[in-house]
């Protein structure tokens, strides 16, 4: 399969997961970008973030117009997320890839265990 098609299929998978679950598209997208599409890992982390912004915006609009979004409840998370995103974006260039992998895996395991319990 051509790389452009692989990238499109990867984006579709991320968008579908994000729309169905209200998030998590990046967790699907990152392994697809590195393994299936052959992107360098740091480039895949940054690319995944850039891809998720419009996907999240679209999902947010759909949830908003269907009356399923509580903006006041989301506001503190948004403010914290903006601050964390700024810090994380600056740190990503300095953190070795092996630690990015471990951190990503730790969050996947933590999230999986929390959802199962």
BELDA-V275188 format. One record per pair of residues at least 12 apart in sequence whose ideal C-beta (glycine too) atoms are under 10 Angstrom apart, sorted by the first residue. I is the first residue (numbers start at 0). J is the second residue. Records with the same first field share a line. If there is no record, write none. Layout:
I=J / J
//
This chain:
0=35 / 36
2=35 / 36 / 37 / 38
3=36
5=31 / 32 / 35 / 36 / 37
6=28 / 31 / 32 / 35 / 36 / 38 / 46 / 50
8=31 / 35 / 36
9=27 / 28 / 29 / 30 / 31 / 32 / 34 / 35 / 36 / 38 / 46 / 47 / 50
10=24 / 28 / 31 / 32 / 50 / 51 / 53 / 54
12=24 / 27 / 28 / 31 / 35
13=25 / 26 / 27 / 28 / 29 / 31 / 32 / 47 / 50 / 51 / 54
14=27 / 28 / 50 / 51 / 53 / 54 / 55 / 57 / 58
15=27 / 54
16=28 / 54
17=50 / 51 / 54 / 55 / 57 / 58
18=54 / 55 / 57 / 58 / 61 / 62
19=58
20=58 / 114
21=55 / 58 / 59 / 62 / 67 / 68
22=51 / 54 / 55 / 58 / 110
23=51 / 107 / 110
24=47 / 50 / 51 / 54 / 55 / 58
25=44 / 47 / 48 / 50 / 51 / 54 / 55 / 103
26=47 / 51 / 103 / 106 / 107 / 110 / 111
27=47
28=43 / 46 / 47 / 48 / 50 / 51 / 54
29=43 / 44 / 46 / 47 / 48 / 51 / 99 / 100 / 103 / 107
30=43 / 47 / 103 / 107
31=43 / 47
32=44 / 46 / 47 / 50
33=46 / 47 / 96 / 100
39=96
40=96 / 97 / 99 / 100 / 103
41=91 / 92 / 94 / 95 / 96 / 99
43=96 / 99
44=87 / 88 / 91 / 94 / 96 / 99 / 100 / 103
45=88 / 91 / 92
48=84 / 87 / 88 / 91
59=73
87=102
//
